[in-house]
Amino acid sequence: MIELVPVFVSIGGAETLDTQMMHRQLGQLARSSRRGELFLLKIIKEIRMQGSKKSLSLISFSLIFLLILVGCSATSQAEPVASLLGALDGVADQVTGNQAVPGLAPATPPRLIAAANGTLAQIYQEVNPSVVHIQVVKNETALPFSHPEVPEAPNLPETPDVPIPGEPPQAFGEGSGFVWDKKGHIVTNNHVIEGAEKITVVLADDTSVAAELVGADRDSDLAVLLVDVPAAQLEPVRLGDSTTLQVGELAIAIGNPFGQEGTMTVGIISALGRLLPVGESGFFAPRYNIPDIIQTDAAINPGNSGGVLLNDRGEVIGVTTAIISAVRASSGIGFAVPAAIVQQVVPALISDGEYAHPFMGISGGSLSAEIAEAMDLPEGQRGVLVADVVPDSPADQAGLLGNDDEVEIDGFPVGIGGDVIIAIEGQPLAAMDDLIAYLESSTRAGQNVELTLLRDGRQENISLKLVPRPQRPVEPLISQETPADEGADDSAKSAGVRLGVLVASLTPGMAEAMNLPEGQEGVIIQQVEPDSPAADAGLLGGQEPLSVEGAEVMIGGDIVTAIDGVPVTNPQELADALSDYEPGDEITINLLRNGEGKSLEVILGESEAK
């Protein structure tokens, strides 16, 4: 017996019909297609009598019941179902005010009706052959911490349960992907294959083949693989237009959740325009944001990463990438990288192995009402406040200005006085998210763009030429290997030392945000690894995020200025300084904490890397 009540609980009470009566009758009527049709016609009659937009919920109720009716009845005939669909089409036109042309069917039937006519089954048959299962073998230390979508798979039959002595520990991961073209290119998420030592692609016909990495882009979380199989075995997907999507449209996901190949789930697009942070592997990492992310309530689970999100025409509108869940399973909030970004990035990965994201060279944030008031700007003024300009960047060369003053808002110092960007290429900007989204979706490195900004309350136009995004400003330094003498025996080789911090070069914008003197140099600690020498010594990581062109860095932590009196101004100098020591050595770290000088003694540990 099909449980119907949960299906209708979320709909709530209908306007004038007794929904409790509906619930009682549905269980009985599901057994009889003819009685169900008569009951549905009663609902349609009631909708016509009400003749109000409030009746739209009844139309939704009727459509869902029709889906159940068709699914429950083994003897349903096409003719009565078609007549009911036609009746609902007519009622929908009546209620919404659309004028139907006598004798002509609607040009575009409602999408749920299309689903009722067997579209979902047809979509599965068409698209599932294009979806692949990706299996990876990774060094255990290379497995990402920040992407719960890629679980460790159970031991495969050929895999021993115990590690092989002398061999680095390995772990297995899995995800999804899809066929891009007949040449054998496979698209998936970067985090599925990042750090993989071996990649295997299993096609829908169970053909298993080794894959090689063609190109990957961390900042869009996309990657392209290549498999060597006959073109006849490859069924490329069709891309849809993700720029025209609307909340409430049908969303269909196909992938391999928990390793269950060819699984299809259905829901709706529940939100648009989300930002999804992505970053490097590690317990903490700097992040860029992928803009225009699609949110869906279609069930997305670990193993779906890299799979497809489809519209009701079977076109790929996104690549399923992430979930929000406290239990690492579907909670109705899943995210997909939109097809518009996929269309930009994937061809570049195939041709060049990388994608050049456009870069302006500013850090800042959305203009708040409090900051606008402090800068004597009109009430309700929106835009992007430039906090800092990266030296020698396009923004710097074009003359953009960062903050030059400070006020206190809610007890916190806040920078003011910088340029406020209110439009790019004539497109209004209400927030920093709008600027990030426009740069990613509508511009390319090497392109000239015109910015409209407010400077001292006056509107100006400035042109600049975008360049490829430079290397990330934050570099991981969780452990440092000491180079070993290649001619020495293994027993004589020096082990690497471990401090246990993630660091970044201190930029002028960070220094200004932390009220440090102009020209202050050093290495700012982003995060301290738990149970590390740095943690034992009491070193502190950052507490407050700062956006730098879409990348987030953490400020407020300790700033390392020297190791045993030797100055350090960037992560590489810190690494070089640590390379002079052995595990167990005690060093003195000179640092700034809340603007004041301090020294801490740290006993270095042994690197966990082998």
NUKEZA-110625 format. One record per residue (C-alpha): residue in three letters; z, x, y. Coordinates in pm, whole numbers, padded with zeros to 5 digits, always signed. Each point is the difference from the previous one (the first is absolute). Layout:
BEGIN
alaZXY...
//
This chain:
BEGIN
met+00000+00000+00000ile-00100+00141+00338glu+00288+00031+00249leu-00130-00170+00314val+00302-00019+00230pro+00000+00363+00118val-00364-00034+00098phe+00080-00275+00243val+00341+00108+00129ser-00151+00215+00272ile-00216-00287+00127gly+00299-00207+00110gly+00011-00374+00054ala-00324-00182+00075glu-00009-00212+00315thr+00022-00356-00131leu-00041+00032-00376asp+00305+00029-00220thr-00026+00360-00130gln+00271-00055-00258met-00214-00276-00144met-00292+00244-00004his+00202+00255-00190arg+00100-00257-00262gln-00352-00127-00045leu-00169+00341-00011gly+00164+00097-00326gln-00122-00321-00159leu-00343-00011+00159ala-00085+00358-00093arg-00038-00127-00357ser-00275-00243+00093ser-00299+00105+00207arg-00107-00361+00072arg+00344-00111+00116gly+00021+00320+00205glu-00329-00080+00171leu+00125-00350+00088phe+00323+00143+00140leu-00193+00249+00209leu-00218-00280+00137lys+00319-00179+00106ile+00099+00311+00196ile-00343+00012+00162lys+00034-00367+00100glu+00340+00072+00155ile-00146+00292+00196arg-00276-00221+00139met+00256-00262+00104gln+00209+00258+00186gly-00304+00150+00178ser+00205+00276+00156lys-00001+00377+00004lys+00338-00028-00166ser-00196-00102-00308leu-00127+00355-00043ser+00300+00080-00218leu-00099-00292-00223ile-00350+00143-00028ser+00155+00331-00109phe+00219-00190-00245ser-00305-00179-00139leu-00200+00320-00041ile+00280+00175-00186phe+00051-00302-00223leu-00374-00008-00069leu+00014+00365-00111ile+00283-00087-00239leu-00184-00309-00119val-00314+00197-00082gly+00203+00271-00173cys+00211-00241-00206ser-00278-00228-00121ala-00219+00114-00285thr-00219-00308+00039ser-00056-00007+00376gln-00360-00077+00083ala-00190+00162+00283glu-00108-00333+00151pro+00346-00149+00082val+00125+00339+00120ala-00303+00036+00227ser+00059-00349+00140leu+00361+00088+00078leu-00110+00320+00171gly-00248-00197+00205ala+00268-00249+00097leu+00231+00279+00111asp-00282+00162+00197gly-00053-00327+00183val+00371-00049+00069ala+00035+00356+00127asp-00286-00060+00242gln+00158-00330+00109val+00345+00150+00060thr-00114+00317+00176gly-00260-00176+00212asn-00306+00163-00159gln-00307-00222+00000ala-00163-00023-00343val-00376-00060-00017pro-00078-00292-00235gly-00177+00110-00316leu+00071+00369+00054ala+00268+00206-00177pro+00221+00222+00215ala-00166+00338+00066thr+00321+00189-00077pro+00240-00180-00238pro+00373+00064+00040arg+00098+00319-00179leu+00257-00160-00225ile-00268-00242-00114ala-00222+00296-00082ala+00286+00137-00207ala+00033-00337-00177asn-00367+00021-00099gly+00062+00309-00207thr-00049+00267+00266leu+00303+00201-00110ala-00125+00036-00356gln-00344+00092+00128ile+00144+00261+00237tyr+00200+00157-00280gln-00304+00023-00226glu-00200+00157+00280val+00250+00247+00142asn+00226+00104-00287pro-00271+00229-00151ser+00014+00195+00329val+00378+00062-00014val+00123+00310-00184his+00331+00126-00131ile+00099+00344+00130gln+00239+00220-00198val+00133+00326+00142val+00205+00293-00122lys+00206+00165+00269asn+00244+00283+00026glu+00328-00188+00026thr+00086+00171+00328ala-00327-00126+00151leu+00069-00369-00060pro+00034-00185+00330phe+00335-00145+00100ser-00129-00240+00264his-00243-00212-00204pro+00175-00226-00251glu-00336-00153-00093val-00075+00282-00244pro+00263-00011-00274glu+00057+00254-00270ala-00181-00134-00302pro+00167-00010-00343asn-00068+00296-00224leu-00346-00028-00147pro-00033+00032-00378glu-00133+00354+00024thr+00269+00110+00244pro+00320+00160-00136asp+00329-00148+00116val+00148+00342+00073pro-00131+00264+00239ile-00181+00300-00142pro+00210+00317+00051gly-00144+00220+00272glu-00228-00275+00132pro+00053-00178+00333pro+00129-00357-00041gln-00274-00261+00012ala-00003-00371+00069phe-00260-00269-00035gly-00111-00241+00270glu-00251-00279+00011gly-00177-00220+00245ser-00323-00183+00063gly-00339+00070+00152phe-00345-00150+00028val-00362+00104-00041trp-00164+00084+00332asp-00357+00078-00110lys-00225+00070-00295lys+00042+00376+00050gly+00350-00016-00149his+00216+00000+00313ile+00336-00173-00047val+00224-00102+00292thr+00378-00008-00027asn+00312+00075+00209asn+00075+00359+00087his+00360-00039-00113val-00119-00097-00350ile-00167+00337-00060glu+00176+00232+00245gly+00133+00307-00179ala-00168-00095-00327glu-00083+00275-00247lys-00210-00234-00214ile-00169-00330+00087thr-00140-00243-00255val-00197-00314+00084val-00010-00286-00251leu-00289-00238+00066ala+00018-00372-00066asp-00187+00050-00330asp+00279+00241-00111thr-00214+00309+00051ser+00237+00284+00087val-00142+00290+00203ala+00136+00297+00193ala-00036-00024+00378glu-00020+00261+00271leu+00123-00039+00357val-00280-00020+00256gly+00208-00052+00313ala+00328-00146+00120asp+00149-00113+00329arg+00375-00034+00030asp-00013-00177+00333ser-00193-00298-00140asp+00148+00041-00351leu-00348+00001-00153ala-00162+00232-00253val-00333+00024-00182leu-00042+00117-00359leu-00317+00076-00198val-00062-00087-00364asp-00296+00100-00213val-00114-00316-00178pro-00338-00176-00027ala-00084-00215+00301ala-00040-00300-00229gln+00377+00006-00066leu+00085-00016+00370glu+00030-00326+00194pro+00055+00075+00371val+00202-00244+00210arg-00129-00190+00303leu+00183+00060+00328gly+00094-00291+00222asp+00069-00017+00373ser+00372+00048+00054thr-00032-00036+00378thr-00056-00377-00022leu+00292-00082-00229gln+00249-00271+00091val+00355-00062-00114gly-00002-00266-00270glu-00325+00102-00166leu-00014+00053-00374ala+00092+00349-00124ile-00064+00119-00355ala+00131+00327-00144ile-00128+00172-00313gly+00161+00316-00134asn+00225+00146-00267pro+00361-00091+00087phe+00245+00177-00231gly-00302+00126-00193gln-00120-00349-00091glu-00373+00044+00044gly-00218-00264+00160thr+00279-00209+00149met-00097-00256+00263thr+00239-00163+00246val-00072-00251+00274gly+00158-00081+00334ile-00088-00016+00365ile-00026+00239+00290ser+00350-00034+00141ala-00035+00225+00308leu-00248+00230+00172gly+00021+00302+00227arg+00295+00168-00168leu+00061+00375+00031leu+00063+00190-00323pro+00164+00344+00026val-00141+00268-00228gly+00106+00359-00044glu+00022+00306-00214ser+00185+00028-00328gly+00368+00077+00023phe+00338-00158+00053phe-00097-00040+00363ala-00326+00062+00178pro-00164-00052+00337arg-00208-00313+00008tyr-00317-00129+00153asn-00063-00372+00006ile-00294-00178-00157pro-00089-00285+00237asp-00133-00351-00068ile+00169-00017-00340ile-00043-00327-00192gln+00318-00166-00126thr-00023-00232-00300asp+00232-00201-00221ala-00226+00054-00302ala+00218+00179-00254ile-00032+00378+00050asn+00201+00219-00238pro+00028+00369-00089gly-00333+00097-00152asn-00200-00224+00236ser-00036+00290+00245gly-00368+00076+00053gly-00114-00338-00130val-00201-00264+00182leu+00095-00289+00225leu-00282-00254+00004asn-00108-00302+00199asp-00124-00325-00152arg-00350+00145-00033gly+00113+00289-00216glu-00044+00255+00279val+00248+00285+00050ile+00193-00058+00321gly+00267+00263-00067val+00149+00262-00232thr+00343-00103-00130thr+00234+00277+00105ala+00368-00082+00043ile+00274-00259-00038ile+00331-00076+00164ser+00252-00064-00273ala+00360+00083-00078val-00074-00002-00372arg-00337+00182-00010ala-00178-00318-00100ser-00183-00279+00178ser+00203-00182+00262gly-00293-00167+00169ile-00061+00274+00256gly-00289+00225-00096phe-00228+00210+00217ala-00365+00102-00020val-00205+00252+00196pro-00276-00210+00163ala-00362+00030-00108ala-00099+00103+00354ile+00198+00323-00036val-00122+00050-00357gln-00360-00027+00121gln+00067+00270+00261val+00195+00245-00210val-00157-00010-00347pro-00355+00109+00097ala+00148+00296+00187leu+00213+00097-00300ile-00310-00012-00222ser-00213+00209+00235asp+00257+00236+00151gly+00313-00025-00216glu+00207-00095+00305tyr+00012-00243+00289ala+00048+00103+00364his+00233-00248+00167pro-00051-00022+00378phe+00269+00163+00214met+00093-00042+00367gly+00311+00213+00025ile+00278-00219+00136ser+00339-00121-00109gly+00159-00311+00138gly+00077-00361-00072ser-00047-00358+00107leu+00094-00085+00357ser+00312-00217-00008ala+00107-00246+00268glu+00297+00224+00092ile-00220+00309+00041ala-00259-00196+00197glu+00274-00116+00238ala+00133+00355+00035met-00353+00117+00091asp-00047-00284+00255leu-00285-00148-00200pro-00085-00373+00007glu+00210-00228-00217gly-00169-00052-00335gln-00205+00321+00024arg-00101+00122-00347gly-00145+00330-00117val+00067+00341-00155leu+00237+00232+00185val-00098+00365-00036ala+00316+00200-00062asp-00153+00341-00069val-00343+00163-00006val-00088+00258-00266pro-00109+00326+00167asp-00376+00071-00015ser-00064-00343-00153pro-00268-00241+00125ala+00270-00190+00191asp+00119+00322+00164gln-00351+00106+00095ala-00067-00347+00144gly+00311+00023+00217leu+00225-00264-00158leu+00360+00023+00115gly+00320-00040-00199asn+00346-00103+00110asp+00147+00176+00301asp+00322-00196+00050glu+00281-00162-00197val+00214-00313+00020glu+00281-00138-00211ile-00070-00322-00190asp+00270-00154-00220gly+00193+00327+00018phe-00291+00219-00118pro-00212+00237+00210val-00363-00117+00012gly-00295+00190+00145ile-00212-00171+00265gly-00272+00090+00247gly-00288+00080-00233asp-00342-00158+00001val-00018-00352-00145ile-00321-00054-00199ile-00096-00366+00029ala-00349+00006-00159ile-00237+00217-00203glu-00374-00060+00030gly+00083-00324+00178gln+00222-00128-00284pro+00346-00097+00132leu+00299+00177-00156ala+00331-00183-00024ala+00182+00255-00217met-00027+00343-00161asp-00107-00171-00323asp-00310-00132+00177leu-00103+00350+00106ile+00049+00141-00350ala-00199-00284-00154tyr-00287+00035+00247leu-00027+00377-00047glu-00013-00035-00378ser-00234-00297-00023ser-00235+00044+00293thr-00026+00369+00087arg-00106+00329-00161ala+00088+00362+00065gly-00246+00136+00257gln-00034-00336+00177asn+00058-00043+00373val+00233-00286+00093glu+00107-00145+00332leu+00365-00080+00062thr+00124-00242+00262leu+00349+00093+00116leu+00264-00057+00263arg+00121+00308+00187asp+00269-00057+00260gly-00094-00367-00012arg-00369+00061+00079gln-00277-00066-00253glu-00227+00291-00096asn-00267+00071-00260ile-00002+00328-00191ser-00251+00119-00261leu+00078+00238-00283lys-00168+00129-00314leu+00186-00059-00326val+00040+00289-00244pro+00095+00011-00370arg+00370-00052-00057pro+00165+00343-00035gln+00233+00103-00277arg+00320-00199-00009pro+00266+00124+00240val+00268-00007-00269glu-00007+00235-00295pro+00218-00044-00309leu+00235+00286-00080ile+00217-00137-00278ser+00008+00332-00185gln-00146+00344+00063glu-00143+00224-00269thr+00054+00373+00038pro-00321+00183-00101ala+00049+00185-00326asp-00136+00342-00087glu-00305-00072-00215gly+00048+00330-00184ala+00360-00065-00095asp+00133-00160-00315asp+00097-00363+00017ser+00365+00098-00020ala-00035+00217+00308lys-00177-00256+00216ser+00199-00139+00292ala+00082-00367-00008gly-00088-00213+00304val+00276-00101+00238arg+00086-00357+00086leu+00134-00128+00330gly-00079-00369-00038val-00139-00123+00331leu-00315-00159+00136val-00090+00147+00338ala-00246-00020+00288ser-00084+00213+00299leu+00183-00122+00309thr-00262-00139+00242pro+00048-00054+00375gly+00002-00375-00062met+00278+00030-00257ala+00199+00230+00228glu-00037-00242+00291ala+00105-00294-00216met+00313+00194-00102asn+00081+00110+00360leu-00049+00368-00084pro-00101+00262+00256glu-00368+00036+00077gly-00154+00272-00215gln+00264-00026-00274glu-00133+00136-00329gly+00116-00036-00357val-00043-00190-00324ile+00136-00354-00007ile+00148-00124-00327gln-00157-00328-00106gln+00200-00065-00315val+00261+00176-00210glu-00044-00021-00375pro+00307-00142-00177asp+00210+00249-00200ser-00184+00295+00154pro+00141+00317+00161ala-00087-00150+00339ala+00196-00315-00081asp+00297+00201-00126ala+00005+00200+00326gly-00008-00316+00214leu-00347+00024+00153leu-00115-00327+00154gly-00341-00168-00012gly-00161-00232+00252gln+00130-00347+00075glu-00265-00152+00227pro-00376-00037-00060leu-00252+00111+00261ser-00366-00101-00026val-00255+00276+00055glu-00352-00151-00014gly+00100-00230-00280ala+00200+00266-00186glu+00375-00041-00010val+00235+00295+00040met+00376-00014+00007ile+00188+00137+00300gly+00370+00049+00066gly+00064+00244-00284asp+00107+00364+00011ile-00248+00245+00153val-00011+00337-00177thr-00060+00279+00251ala+00072+00310-00210ile+00089+00130-00348asp+00250+00288+00015gly-00106+00057+00359val-00374+00002-00073pro-00167-00268+00218val-00202-00275-00168thr-00236-00226+00195asn-00199-00171-00274pro+00030-00087-00371gln-00199+00304-00112glu+00234+00238+00181leu+00294-00172-00168ala-00171+00039-00338asp-00070+00368+00070ala+00363+00057+00100leu+00132-00163-00318ser-00236+00204-00217asp+00208+00313+00076tyr+00298-00142-00192glu+00102-00066-00360pro+00177-00302-00151gly+00373+00031+00067asp-00042+00190+00328glu+00196-00128+00297ile-00188-00042+00327thr+00099-00102+00350ile-00209-00277+00152asn+00004-00021+00378leu-00074-00347+00123leu+00023-00257+00277arg+00194-00320-00067asn+00009-00260+00277gly-00120+00269+00239glu+00282+00243-00082gly-00027+00329-00188lys+00162+00026-00343ser+00000+00231-00303leu+00033-00101-00366glu+00037+00211-00311val-00226-00104-00288ile-00008+00133-00357leu-00361-00022-00119gly-00075-00163-00331glu-00264+00067-00262ser-00329-00182+00027glu-00051-00278-00253ala-00372+00078-00014lys-00109+00207-00299
//
